[in-house]
């Protein structure tokens, strides 16, 4: 069977590119992603919001958790109560 022509090969990231303990202030891209997701979340009714406080997101790991929660929600999976 021939390989599909619409496959995009994505190289593996450098292992040093993600550090869950790195302060968010040192990663402008991820910080901006969190800000964009927060703006989207603000448009949701309160009962559909994550309950996470932007000021509590201090590390890349915390940002990754927040981004993952909002991404799942936007793909149709409900957020659980209290942002957990």
Secondary structure, 3 states (H helix, E strand, C coil): CCCCCCCCCCCCCCHHHCCCCCEHHHCHHHHHHHHHHHHHHHCCCHHHCCCCCHHHCCEHHHHHHHHHHHHHHHCCCCCCHHHC
